[in-house]
């Protein structure tokens, strides 16, 4: 594999993002399972810990995991994966998960969703999330097309 992403500390940054994202996602899942295991939380929507920052912290962590993996690979092709993940999460995965949560927790989810970011902590606007997903996809695809044209 030929590396086409070069900057000082790329491998170290890639490793840090990979491990950080993996630990973030794992911490959320472990915390959620522990919280759900308590009898007093039966039938309740999990909204504490990392879930207080965004509705889908596991997906947020995955973005860092795969960005780190892409950097460690050192190719723009590998870095296109987390860009496409953002688009896929924002356009398909998150809306489907939100629909599930809204049906499963009809009394709790609307107020939680109204005050909590969906995917990226601090970003509460679904429209802005969609714009970010499209801009990232377009810029990522544009760079990849320009790179392929330069190689031809």
One Martini backbone bead per residue (centre of mass of N, CA, C, O) as a GRO file, in nm:
protein
  152
    1UNK     BB    1   0.097   0.036   0.022
    2UNK     BB    2   0.044   0.375  -0.054
    3UNK     BB    3   0.129   0.662   0.089
    4UNK     BB    4  -0.065   0.998   0.093
    5UNK     BB    5  -0.027   1.066   0.405
    6UNK     BB    6   0.171   1.344   0.530
    7UNK     BB    7   0.285   1.378   0.873
    8UNK     BB    8   0.383   1.462   1.165
    9UNK     BB    9   0.244   1.212   1.375
   10UNK     BB   10   0.032   1.030   1.232
   11UNK     BB   11   0.055   0.758   1.384
   12UNK     BB   12   0.002   0.868   1.668
   13UNK     BB   13  -0.272   0.995   1.608
   14UNK     BB   14  -0.407   0.740   1.507
   15UNK     BB   15  -0.376   0.579   1.769
   16UNK     BB   16  -0.523   0.778   1.957
   17UNK     BB   17  -0.795   0.775   1.806
   18UNK     BB   18  -0.846   0.475   1.814
   19UNK     BB   19  -0.833   0.436   2.123
   20UNK     BB   20  -1.024   0.663   2.207
   21UNK     BB   21  -1.275   0.566   2.048
   22UNK     BB   22  -1.288   0.283   2.169
   23UNK     BB   23  -1.312   0.371   2.467
   24UNK     BB   24  -1.564   0.543   2.438
   25UNK     BB   25  -1.756   0.322   2.334
   26UNK     BB   26  -1.706   0.123   2.564
   27UNK     BB   27  -1.787   0.305   2.800
   28UNK     BB   28  -2.076   0.336   2.712
   29UNK     BB   29  -2.164   0.037   2.703
   30UNK     BB   30  -2.092  -0.036   2.992
   31UNK     BB   31  -2.264   0.183   3.129
   32UNK     BB   32  -2.534   0.093   3.007
   33UNK     BB   33  -2.540  -0.198   3.114
   34UNK     BB   34  -2.519  -0.124   3.412
   35UNK     BB   35  -2.770   0.055   3.423
   36UNK     BB   36  -2.978  -0.160   3.306
   37UNK     BB   37  -2.926  -0.377   3.547
   38UNK     BB   38  -3.092  -0.201   3.714
   39UNK     BB   39  -3.405  -0.220   3.842
   40UNK     BB   40  -3.472   0.100   3.846
   41UNK     BB   41  -3.417   0.106   3.506
   42UNK     BB   42  -3.651  -0.033   3.406
   43UNK     BB   43  -3.776   0.109   3.109
   44UNK     BB   44  -3.547   0.313   3.068
   45UNK     BB   45  -3.381   0.578   2.947
   46UNK     BB   46  -3.057   0.637   2.853
   47UNK     BB   47  -2.912   0.970   2.991
   48UNK     BB   48  -2.627   0.911   3.099
   49UNK     BB   49  -2.331   1.026   3.080
   50UNK     BB   50  -2.257   1.016   2.754
   51UNK     BB   51  -2.575   1.048   2.692
   52UNK     BB   52  -2.577   1.360   2.776
   53UNK     BB   53  -2.423   1.465   2.508
   54UNK     BB   54  -2.541   1.216   2.330
   55UNK     BB   55  -2.738   0.975   2.185
   56UNK     BB   56  -2.468   0.851   2.004
   57UNK     BB   57  -2.168   0.770   2.134
   58UNK     BB   58  -2.080   0.521   1.972
   59UNK     BB   59  -2.066   0.662   1.694
   60UNK     BB   60  -1.873   0.884   1.774
   61UNK     BB   61  -1.638   0.693   1.847
   62UNK     BB   62  -1.618   0.559   1.565
   63UNK     BB   63  -1.506   0.805   1.417
   64UNK     BB   64  -1.231   0.795   1.566
   65UNK     BB   65  -1.145   0.510   1.508
   66UNK     BB   66  -1.151   0.537   1.185
   67UNK     BB   67  -0.964   0.778   1.166
   68UNK     BB   68  -0.721   0.640   1.294
   69UNK     BB   69  -0.704   0.413   1.089
   70UNK     BB   70  -0.666   0.595   0.840
   71UNK     BB   71  -0.403   0.726   0.937
   72UNK     BB   72  -0.239   0.465   0.974
   73UNK     BB   73  -0.260   0.392   0.671
   74UNK     BB   74  -0.215   0.669   0.486
   75UNK     BB   75  -0.493   0.713   0.323
   76UNK     BB   76  -0.751   0.858   0.154
   77UNK     BB   77  -0.921   0.610   0.134
   78UNK     BB   78  -0.934   0.548   0.441
   79UNK     BB   79  -1.044   0.844   0.511
   80UNK     BB   80  -1.326   0.803   0.365
   81UNK     BB   81  -1.477   0.632   0.572
   82UNK     BB   82  -1.554   0.842   0.797
   83UNK     BB   83  -1.702   1.026   0.603
   84UNK     BB   84  -1.919   0.815   0.523
   85UNK     BB   85  -2.017   0.762   0.809
   86UNK     BB   86  -2.142   1.030   0.867
   87UNK     BB   87  -2.349   1.017   0.644
   88UNK     BB   88  -2.481   0.750   0.730
   89UNK     BB   89  -2.558   0.830   1.013
   90UNK     BB   90  -2.725   1.092   0.949
   91UNK     BB   91  -2.922   0.961   0.718
   92UNK     BB   92  -2.983   0.658   0.865
   93UNK     BB   93  -2.905   0.549   1.148
   94UNK     BB   94  -3.010   0.769   1.342
   95UNK     BB   95  -3.307   0.784   1.250
   96UNK     BB   96  -3.365   0.485   1.313
   97UNK     BB   97  -3.287   0.496   1.613
   98UNK     BB   98  -3.482   0.722   1.691
   99UNK     BB   99  -3.740   0.571   1.617
  100UNK     BB  100  -3.700   0.343   1.815
  101UNK     BB  101  -3.685   0.518   2.075
  102UNK     BB  102  -3.964   0.655   2.039
  103UNK     BB  103  -4.122   0.382   2.061
  104UNK     BB  104  -3.995   0.266   2.330
  105UNK     BB  105  -3.991   0.594   2.455
  106UNK     BB  106  -4.251   0.803   2.435
  107UNK     BB  107  -4.208   0.982   2.708
  108UNK     BB  108  -3.879   1.036   2.698
  109UNK     BB  109  -3.750   1.107   2.416
  110UNK     BB  110  -3.844   1.395   2.331
  111UNK     BB  111  -3.693   1.553   2.560
  112UNK     BB  112  -3.413   1.438   2.508
  113UNK     BB  113  -3.391   1.525   2.204
  114UNK     BB  114  -3.433   1.837   2.255
  115UNK     BB  115  -3.152   1.856   2.456
  116UNK     BB  116  -2.987   1.655   2.261
  117UNK     BB  117  -2.753   1.553   2.086
  118UNK     BB  118  -2.710   1.320   1.846
  119UNK     BB  119  -2.382   1.286   1.758
  120UNK     BB  120  -2.259   1.574   1.822
  121UNK     BB  121  -2.148   1.739   2.060
  122UNK     BB  122  -2.334   2.053   2.041
  123UNK     BB  123  -2.505   1.940   1.789
  124UNK     BB  124  -2.857   2.002   1.748
  125UNK     BB  125  -2.877   2.021   1.442
  126UNK     BB  126  -2.994   1.839   1.179
  127UNK     BB  127  -2.922   2.024   0.946
  128UNK     BB  128  -2.621   2.065   1.021
  129UNK     BB  129  -2.551   1.766   1.005
  130UNK     BB  130  -2.620   1.736   0.704
  131UNK     BB  131  -2.428   1.947   0.599
  132UNK     BB  132  -2.171   1.819   0.710
  133UNK     BB  133  -2.200   1.552   0.557
  134UNK     BB  134  -2.199   1.671   0.269
  135UNK     BB  135  -1.936   1.832   0.278
  136UNK     BB  136  -1.751   1.595   0.349
  137UNK     BB  137  -1.820   1.425   0.101
  138UNK     BB  138  -1.745   1.626  -0.119
  139UNK     BB  139  -1.453   1.681  -0.030
  140UNK     BB  140  -1.359   1.385  -0.030
  141UNK     BB  141  -1.430   1.326  -0.327
  142UNK     BB  142  -1.274   1.557  -0.461
  143UNK     BB  143  -0.995   1.469  -0.366
  144UNK     BB  144  -0.997   1.186  -0.491
  145UNK     BB  145  -1.038   1.272  -0.784
  146UNK     BB  146  -0.785   1.452  -0.805
  147UNK     BB  147  -0.583   1.228  -0.741
  148UNK     BB  148  -0.652   1.038  -0.975
  149UNK     BB  149  -0.595   1.245  -1.202
  150UNK     BB  150  -0.288   1.281  -1.126
  151UNK     BB  151  -0.216   0.966  -1.178
  152UNK     BB  152  -0.304   0.947  -1.499
   0.00000   0.00000   0.00000
